[in-house]
Amino acid sequence: MCIPTFLKSHYIWCFLKVIRELSGVILTRGPKLSNFIEWRGYKVVYKRYASLYFCMCIDQDDNELEILEIIHHFVEILDRYFGSVCELDLIFNFHKAYYVLDELLIAGELQETSKKTVARLIAAQDSLVETAKEQASSISNMIAQATK
Amino acid sequence: MAGSSIMESFFQRSLEDLIKGLRLQMIGESKFIAKAMEEIRREIRSTDPNTKSIALQKLTYLNSIHGIDMSWAAFHVVEVMSSTRFSHKKIGYLASSQSFHDGTEVILLITNQLRKDLNSTNEFEVGLALHCLSVIATTDLARDLTPEIFTLLSTSKVFVKKKAVAVILRIFSKYPDAVRVSFKRLVENLESSDPHVVSVVVGVFCELATKDPRSYLPLAPEFYRILVDSKNNWVLIKVLKIFSKLALLEPRLAKRVVDPICEHMRRTGAKSLMFECIRTVVTCLTDYESAVKLAVEKIRELLGDDDPNLKYLGLNALSILGPKQLWAVLENKEVVIKSLSDADPNIKLESLHLVMGMVSESNVAEITRVLINYALKSDPEFCNDILGSILSTCSRNVYEIIVDFDWYVSLLGDMSRNPHCRKGEEIENQLIDIGLRVNDVRPELVRVGRDLLIDPALLGNPLLYRILSAAAWVSGEYVVFSKNPFELMEALLQPRTNLLPSSIRAVYTQSAFKVLVFCLHSYLLQKEAIPSSTLDDLAPGVSNLISERECPEGSDLAKCEAPADYEQDEGFNPRVSNRSVEDLAIENGGDIIVTHGQASSSVSLENDAFTHESVVYLLNMIKMALVPVSGSHEVEVQERARNVLGLVELVQQELPGLLVQKEKSFDNEEPKASKIIKLMHAAFSKELGPISVSAQERVLVPDGLMLKENLSDLETIYGDVLLPPPSSISIGSRLFVERNGVSLFMHTKVESEPSTESTSQLAEHRERHGLYYLPAEKNEIGSNDYPPANDPQLPDNLNDGTQDLVKLTEQSLVSKKKPTHAKPRPMVVKLDDGDEVHVSAMKLVKEPNDDLLSDAVRDILLGNEARPTLSRSNPSDKSSGNRRGKGVYLTSEHASESKELGDAEKPGHGSPSSRRSKHHTHGKERHRSPRKNDEGKEENGQKNKEKSSHRHSRRKARRRADEPLNAVAQTTVVPDFLL
């Protein structure tokens, strides 16, 4: 399963077609091969964590090793956030995975290098969402809506 | 997201329900999605923000995982974005960054919402808006929101600030005017105390500098400070990237940074940083020996690592370094070659590039031999990578590194036999190209071609068809070198050729035609050779023959004059037919002085091979093979097959006549067949040469010629020429069948027809093979009933010969360091008509003074420098100047002017100085041409394209550029600056 693929500095959640094509390439690669693929003038850096593959599409002159580290960084943050992350976490919380990534990268650039900070920021936003939700589900709110 | 109870009470499926449902519905997924979409469409219109946002969230999910279109919901996205609740807002913003793009109309509606959120007191809301902006900002949004972003750049909240900095990238790219406003503040952030902000700012500058490094040179001190002080690897990597761009522009900067970079390289434990240091050194600091040495050392470490990633990157760095510092590659030769058998295709490819980078003319044979053997063993994809890189390396710069063409041609043959070979097209091109360019290799080429053609197994492989087509063409074109033309014919006509596609079949048939003509001609010669010794008065015959030879080419002219000509022919016939073998060779192959020796010798060798029986056998074989083909639905094949059959029938009619011909050779009637054969042989033995891409431009447009008009003329003529052949041939032959006697009318018709036919076929042939051959073209123009064009035609040809010569000698001069090189080059020279080269070479010797004088005159007139040409005594240099000069003119707008000037350029052309002085400005232009000698001819082509109006201003700039290039040019440059 391929998770966020993005073109650097475009930061596009890649089209499924791209993902399908890439996953075809990546999944057939053996375990002992390098983590880089030359792909349509870009480089794709991927990393496998058990059944999860993360891949990023970067420019020719980007540093592959740096990208690998970013991926690892991202996975560590996810791991911390979900508590030993697995495929199901990402499937059911795809939006949260996106939010985490948003905190890590912006406009294709790494914006936060501290795992702790990212975790703190995500937690703060989650609590905001939760309070909003609690409000929404409170009885008074229901009544207010019903009588609208 | 935990399914909240309220949603269930509203009977709305939550996202989680949706996902669960999807995972359970393994089979009816699309149905399930369709149903879910129906729900979403309903729910998203709900007035309840909760229901709406959940619906949107589900839609976003389906969009991102299943690619369901969500553009229809754009307005709902805006609605959810503008919700006051953070949780809804978040969903809305996610949806917007996922689905909005520049073309989304509702984007106009969100400006105020974004502004509101950017000014929000909740930093997370600001963050959402910034994220959204970083993805979807359009020019309008960027323009309208620049003030807000500007404010945020100096906010105290780090969380917001770093995002605002990152968004700047998108803003700048969409709305460059924002730079005026916010650039200063962005730069200030470089000195921010917060490492996160610095990191992002550096990232932004890194991206900016990639696009236009020069603008950021003034910031170098800031970056330098970061480079030295920062301990953050992420930041360092970005700074290094910036420096690798800047250092290329400013050598002094390179000097400054080289030490800190080496320091980082030595110290760091992070491979990513180390690799970035290496990459910086190999891309832009190659002048600093110690740095390069250190980098190579580190590269070696990477190469020795077990991690395929590091190995790949090590090879990658080497291949960047390779062109500049080959020693680094050679030092690691072993690892590189071993990596060829690595499991990873990337590594293999990278090492292949490196290996090919090490190829030089001394080791090319060895390396390619090894690689070809290796290719046989490797997987098809990599095998083709190998073949491809061998082909491209060997053909680089007109086969620069190839000394032994015989070897190379047989290598091409071997490559073709590689079962995985998919490089048919490239090999095809090279086979033909080498055939055209390199005279001496033709016998070997024909041998290789024959080996390919004769192997029926190869016909089963569609990948080889292109190669076979080249082999067939080569065998037909250079059949003189064939040891056994009969065998060749059998190969060309073997039954399995029906597997070939029609276009290639047509080439086969045409080649068979050529072989047939050659065989018949040789047979005739053999017959005639015997009595020839008795008759020595060849002169009239020769002149006649020349006129005869001219005829078929000038189609129009030939047609109208044909009857007279042939009647005349009749009279001279005895003598014509009694020429000795040698004379014929000279005349028919008149163009190839070099080959003529070989040709005649091979002919004489063949003498005993062409017996009556063998010819009869040959004709029967052709008939048998081609009669079925003549009904082919492919016009190309059909026409050619019919042409061959027509000739065969004609010859068969007359064969007895041919046989006894020598006895009654004093009768005033030579069999038409033999004459036709001679004509055709003459046509086919006209040599084809390689032509540069810009050849068309070099053809002078004759004075006052209206190109358009002329072309339409050409069309009618061409149509005339093209149409008759098939029919006329068949009519002709049928007529012969019907009544053996021949009226004069029929006689001439049949004669003239095939001659034009053969030329038109030749033209066709060339066309199909992409071989544009100047003389042929000129003949077309010449025959185009355009008298003025005819006039300069001769010198024109001559000039072409010079040009080719010059091109080639130039090449050999340039590569003079390699002495072996001188050898293949001259061979290539003789591609063009031997006569012309000869004559032009003579002219060359005479010319320089002439040219020097005129140069001097011009220089005095124009105040231009006179020295350059004086300083060069090398005639080839001289004439290359001419060539270029001419090229330059051709592009000038006025045909007449260009023509006149072109004339003036021609070596040995009386060079009336009045003419030249008339065109001062052009003369000046022309003048710079000699200096360009050292530049590649491709560049010349480019320059030709430049508009003449620009030339003047560019001239100086170019001169400056030339300066370091050319030691000789040095002398030329100085006076120029004095101007």
HADDOCK unambig.tbl for C-alpha pairs under 7 A between the chains (distance, minus, plus):
assign (segid A and resid 11 and name CA) (segid B and resid 135 and name CA) 6.80 0.50 0.50
assign (segid A and resid 13 and name CA) (segid B and resid 98 and name CA) 6.88 0.50 0.50
assign (segid A and resid 16 and name CA) (segid B and resid 67 and name CA) 6.21 0.50 0.50
assign (segid A and resid 33 and name CA) (segid B and resid 308 and name CA) 5.95 0.50 0.50
assign (segid A and resid 33 and name CA) (segid B and resid 343 and name CA) 6.82 0.50 0.50
assign (segid A and resid 33 and name CA) (segid B and resid 344 and name CA) 5.15 0.50 0.50
assign (segid A and resid 34 and name CA) (segid B and resid 308 and name CA) 4.72 0.50 0.50
assign (segid A and resid 34 and name CA) (segid B and resid 309 and name CA) 4.55 0.50 0.50
assign (segid A and resid 34 and name CA) (segid B and resid 344 and name CA) 6.65 0.50 0.50
assign (segid A and resid 35 and name CA) (segid B and resid 309 and name CA) 6.23 0.50 0.50
assign (segid A and resid 63 and name CA) (segid B and resid 276 and name CA) 6.74 0.50 0.50
assign (segid A and resid 65 and name CA) (segid B and resid 272 and name CA) 4.82 0.50 0.50
assign (segid A and resid 66 and name CA) (segid B and resid 272 and name CA) 5.42 0.50 0.50
assign (segid A and resid 92 and name CA) (segid B and resid 16 and name CA) 6.34 0.50 0.50
assign (segid A and resid 92 and name CA) (segid B and resid 19 and name CA) 6.69 0.50 0.50
assign (segid A and resid 93 and name CA) (segid B and resid 1 and name CA) 6.71 0.50 0.50
assign (segid A and resid 106 and name CA) (segid B and resid 131 and name CA) 6.72 0.50 0.50
assign (segid A and resid 106 and name CA) (segid B and resid 163 and name CA) 6.85 0.50 0.50
assign (segid A and resid 106 and name CA) (segid B and resid 166 and name CA) 6.33 0.50 0.50
assign (segid A and resid 107 and name CA) (segid B and resid 134 and name CA) 5.55 0.50 0.50
assign (segid A and resid 107 and name CA) (segid B and resid 135 and name CA) 6.75 0.50 0.50
assign (segid A and resid 107 and name CA) (segid B and resid 166 and name CA) 6.23 0.50 0.50
assign (segid A and resid 107 and name CA) (segid B and resid 167 and name CA) 6.66 0.50 0.50
assign (segid A and resid 109 and name CA) (segid B and resid 203 and name CA) 6.38 0.50 0.50
assign (segid A and resid 110 and name CA) (segid B and resid 200 and name CA) 6.95 0.50 0.50
assign (segid A and resid 111 and name CA) (segid B and resid 162 and name CA) 6.79 0.50 0.50
assign (segid A and resid 111 and name CA) (segid B and resid 196 and name CA) 6.76 0.50 0.50
assign (segid A and resid 111 and name CA) (segid B and resid 200 and name CA) 5.58 0.50 0.50
assign (segid A and resid 112 and name CA) (segid B and resid 196 and name CA) 6.29 0.50 0.50
assign (segid A and resid 125 and name CA) (segid B and resid 124 and name CA) 6.92 0.50 0.50
assign (segid A and resid 128 and name CA) (segid B and resid 86 and name CA) 6.82 0.50 0.50
assign (segid A and resid 129 and name CA) (segid B and resid 86 and name CA) 6.05 0.50 0.50
assign (segid A and resid 129 and name CA) (segid B and resid 87 and name CA) 4.55 0.50 0.50
assign (segid A and resid 132 and name CA) (segid B and resid 85 and name CA) 6.33 0.50 0.50
assign (segid A and resid 132 and name CA) (segid B and resid 86 and name CA) 6.74 0.50 0.50
assign (segid A and resid 132 and name CA) (segid B and resid 87 and name CA) 6.29 0.50 0.50
assign (segid A and resid 137 and name CA) (segid B and resid 6 and name CA) 6.00 0.50 0.50
